[in-house]
Amino acid sequence: MSIEVKNITKIYGKQKALDSVSFRIEAGEIVGFLGPNGAGKSTLMKIITGFLPQTSGEAFVNDINVFEQSLKVRKLIGYLPETNPLYSEMYVREYLEFVAGIFKIKKRRARINNIVEQTGLGPELHKKISALSKGYKQRVGLAQAIIHDPEVLILDEPTSGLDPNQIIEIRSLIAELGKKKTVILSTHILQEVQAICQRVLIINKGILVADNSTDNIAAARDKNNISIIVEFENDVSKNELMQISGVERAALLKNNCFIIEGNKNNDLRPNLMQFAVNNKRNILSLTEKSKNLEEVFQELTK
């Protein structure tokens, strides 16, 4: 089940929250949706789910226009909003039965038991939602998002408030769900994206600034430059390294260990080795350094 966004713009008064955003997500993809606070992530997810109208542009779920057939689209989507609104006076099982009733789920008890097992809610079923920790409230929100077995999942900060063990469990669940569903995952935890997403969208100030696979996004930003981490046995100064042919930048990481940058078309390694021989400076290690997702994110959103 695909998701397509075409030139979506959203304006609040004088503020443009989204500016002509376009992308397409194919069935079975798990896509990480990244951006700083206020970038427009939640606004776009609300538009895709039919909770918020766009100012201009179009959004489609499985080629169904979200604005024109909002109710039909909502049946296909499971949505966990950032605020995770719950009926706090209800008991956990009572709430799940309520949601299952809205979706007219057959064999309701069996389905609820299955979802409880998937999300680890068993120990808390007897409690009111108001008595739950933030982590378990988040699990209840995730349970309601998947209880009707939707083909599309849109999750806004699904692991917020969970402890490290719970995060690993929910990540595993999302990865398993993603084998059969289309998933958009918004999060500030970049390791989460690298762990379970095949593709990354980065939005900044309402503009889509990156769209690439998780593996290639860093390489795409680093296509012209090379970074090398080199550690010397003896003292070496930054000024000495800057004299080596091809070196454009050098920075000290720790004692006698530097990160050196240059153009990818000019291999720095032979020149570094020759420098070491000529100046009797033994090299203990020399490795090429690739940008990680965190560095790419900072570069695109600062």
C-alpha positions in Angstrom: 0.0 0.0 0.0 1.7 3.2 -1.2 1.7 6.8 0.2 2.1 9.7 -2.2 2.5 13.3 -1.3 2.4 15.9 -4.1 3.4 19.5 -3.5 1.8 19.7 0.0 1.8 23.2 1.5 0.3 24.2 4.8 0.1 27.7 6.0 -1.0 28.8 9.5 -1.7 32.5 9.3 1.6 34.0 8.1 3.6 30.9 8.9 4.4 28.4 6.2 4.6 25.1 8.1 5.1 23.0 4.9 6.5 24.2 1.6 5.7 22.1 -1.5 6.7 18.8 0.0 6.6 15.8 -2.4 7.6 12.1 -2.0 6.3 8.6 -2.6 6.6 5.6 -0.3 6.0 2.2 -1.8 4.3 -0.8 -0.1 6.4 -2.5 2.5 8.8 0.3 3.1 9.8 1.5 6.6 10.7 5.1 6.3 12.2 7.3 9.0 10.9 10.8 9.0 13.4 13.2 10.7 13.6 16.9 11.4 14.1 19.3 14.3 11.2 20.4 16.5 8.9 22.7 14.5 10.1 21.4 11.1 6.6 20.3 10.0 6.8 16.5 10.6 3.6 16.2 12.8 1.7 18.6 10.5 2.5 16.4 7.5 1.5 13.2 9.2 -1.8 14.8 10.3 -2.5 15.7 6.7 -1.7 12.2 5.5 -4.0 10.7 8.1 -6.9 13.1 7.3 -6.8 14.9 10.7 -5.7 18.2 9.1 -6.5 19.8 5.7 -3.6 21.0 3.6 -3.5 24.5 2.2 -2.6 23.2 -1.3 -1.3 20.0 -2.9 -2.6 16.5 -2.7 -2.0 13.4 -0.6 -2.9 9.8 -1.5 -3.0 6.5 0.3 -3.1 3.6 -2.1 -4.1 6.1 -4.8 -7.1 7.3 -2.7 -7.2 11.0 -2.2 -7.0 11.7 1.5 -9.0 15.0 1.3 -11.8 13.7 -0.9 -12.2 10.3 0.7 -11.0 10.9 4.3 -13.1 8.2 6.0 -12.1 5.5 3.5 -8.4 6.4 4.0 -8.6 6.3 7.8 -9.8 2.7 7.7 -6.5 1.8 6.1 -4.3 3.7 8.5 -3.0 3.1 12.0 -1.9 6.3 13.7 0.0 7.0 16.9 0.0 10.8 17.4 2.8 12.5 19.3 0.4 13.5 22.0 -1.1 10.0 22.3 -4.6 11.0 23.4 -6.2 8.3 25.6 -9.3 7.9 27.7 -7.6 8.0 31.1 -10.6 6.9 33.0 -10.9 3.6 31.1 -9.2 0.3 32.0 -6.7 -0.9 29.5 -8.7 -3.9 28.3 -11.9 -1.7 28.3 -10.2 0.9 26.1 -8.9 -1.8 23.6 -12.4 -3.3 23.5 -13.8 0.2 22.8 -11.4 0.8 19.9 -12.0 -2.7 18.5 -15.7 -1.9 18.5 -15.2 1.3 16.5 -13.5 -0.7 13.8 -16.1 -3.5 14.0 -13.4 -6.2 14.5 -14.7 -9.8 14.3 -13.4 -12.3 16.9 -12.6 -9.2 19.1 -11.4 -11.0 22.2 -8.8 -13.1 20.3 -7.6 -10.0 18.5 -7.2 -8.0 21.7 -5.3 -10.9 23.4 -3.0 -11.0 20.4 -2.3 -7.3 20.5 -1.8 -7.4 24.3 0.9 -10.0 23.8 2.6 -8.1 20.9 2.8 -4.9 22.9 3.6 -6.4 26.3 0.5 -4.9 28.0 -0.4 -8.1 29.9 0.8 -7.0 33.4 -1.2 -3.7 33.2 -4.5 -4.9 31.8 -6.3 -4.6 35.1 -5.2 -0.9 35.6 -6.8 2.3 34.6 -4.9 4.2 31.9 -4.5 7.1 34.3 -2.5 4.8 36.6 0.0 3.7 33.9 3.6 4.9 33.5 4.3 7.0 30.4 6.0 4.0 28.8 2.9 1.8 29.2 0.6 4.6 28.0 2.7 4.7 24.9 2.2 0.9 24.5 -1.6 1.4 24.8 -1.3 4.0 22.0 0.6 1.7 19.8 -1.9 -1.1 20.5 -4.8 1.0 19.4 -2.9 2.0 16.2 -2.5 -1.7 15.1 -5.5 -3.4 16.6 -7.5 -3.2 13.3 -4.5 -4.6 11.3 -4.1 -1.5 9.1 -2.0 -1.6 5.9 -0.3 1.7 6.7 1.2 2.7 10.0 2.1 6.3 10.9 3.9 6.5 14.2 4.9 9.8 15.7 7.6 9.2 18.4 6.4 5.6 19.2 9.2 4.9 21.7 8.9 8.1 23.7 9.0 7.4 27.4 10.1 3.8 27.1 13.1 2.4 29.0 16.0 0.9 26.9 14.6 -2.7 27.1 11.1 -1.5 26.1 12.6 0.5 23.2 14.3 -2.7 21.9 11.0 -4.6 22.2 8.9 -2.0 20.4 11.6 -1.6 17.7 11.5 -5.3 17.0 7.7 -5.1 16.8 7.8 -2.2 14.3 10.4 -4.1 12.2 8.2 -7.2 12.2 5.1 -5.1 11.3 7.0 -3.5 8.5 7.4 -6.8 6.7 3.8 -6.6 5.7 2.9 -2.9 6.1 4.0 0.5 4.9 5.4 2.4 7.9 6.3 6.1 8.5 8.3 6.5 11.7 9.0 9.9 13.1 11.6 10.0 15.8 14.4 12.0 17.3 16.4 8.9 18.1 18.7 8.5 15.0 19.9 5.1 16.1 16.3 4.0 15.8 16.1 5.0 12.2 19.4 3.2 11.4 18.2 0.1 13.2 14.8 -0.4 11.5 14.3 2.0 8.5 15.3 1.3 4.9 14.9 5.0 3.9 15.2 8.4 5.4 13.3 11.6 4.8 14.6 14.8 6.4 12.5 17.9 6.7 13.7 21.3 7.8 11.6 24.5 8.1 8.9 22.9 6.1 11.1 21.9 3.2 12.1 18.3 2.3 16.0 18.5 2.3 16.9 14.8 2.0 15.3 11.6 0.6 17.6 8.6 0.4 18.2 5.1 1.6 19.6 4.7 5.2 22.8 3.2 3.7 23.3 5.8 1.0 22.3 9.1 2.6 25.6 9.7 4.3 27.6 8.7 1.1 25.4 11.0 -1.0 26.4 14.0 1.2 30.0 13.0 1.3 30.6 12.2 -2.4 33.3 14.8 -3.0 35.3 14.6 0.2 37.2 12.0 2.1 38.0 12.0 5.8 40.8 10.0 7.3 41.6 9.3 11.0 45.3 8.9 11.5 47.2 8.2 14.7 51.0 8.8 15.0 53.3 7.3 17.5 55.3 10.6 17.9 54.2 14.2 18.3 52.9 15.8 15.1 51.5 19.3 14.7 48.5 20.4 12.7 50.7 22.8 10.7 52.9 20.0 9.5 49.9 18.0 8.3 48.5 21.0 6.4 51.7 21.0 4.3 51.0 17.6 2.9 49.7 17.6 -0.6 46.0 17.1 -0.9 45.2 18.0 2.8 42.5 20.6 3.0 41.6 20.4 6.7 43.2 18.8 9.8 41.9 18.7 13.4 43.3 17.1 16.5 41.0 14.5 18.1 43.3 13.4 20.9 47.0 13.1 21.6 48.7 12.5 18.2 45.4 11.5 16.6 44.0 13.7 13.8 41.1 13.7 11.4 42.2 14.9 8.0 40.0 15.9 5.1 40.6 16.3 1.4 39.1 15.7 -2.0 38.1 12.1 -2.9 39.8 12.3 -6.2 43.2 12.8 -4.5 44.0 9.7 -2.3 45.7 11.1 0.8 47.0 7.8 2.1 50.2 7.6 0.0 51.1 11.2 0.9 50.6 10.6 4.6 52.7 7.5 4.4 55.5 9.4 2.6 55.3 12.2 5.2 55.7 9.6 8.0 58.8 8.0 6.3 60.4 11.4 5.5 59.9 12.7 9.0 60.4 9.5 11.0 56.9 9.6 12.4 55.5 6.1 12.8 51.8 5.7 11.9 49.9 3.5 14.4 46.6 3.5 12.6 45.0 5.0 9.5 41.3 4.5 8.7 38.8 6.2 6.4 35.9 7.8 8.3 32.4 8.0 6.8 29.7 10.4 7.9 27.0 9.0 10.1 23.3 9.9 10.0 23.7 12.2 13.0 26.3 14.3 11.1 24.2 14.4 8.0 21.2 15.5 10.0 23.1 18.3 11.7 24.5 19.4 8.4 21.1 19.7 6.8 19.2 21.2 9.7 21.5 23.7 11.4 
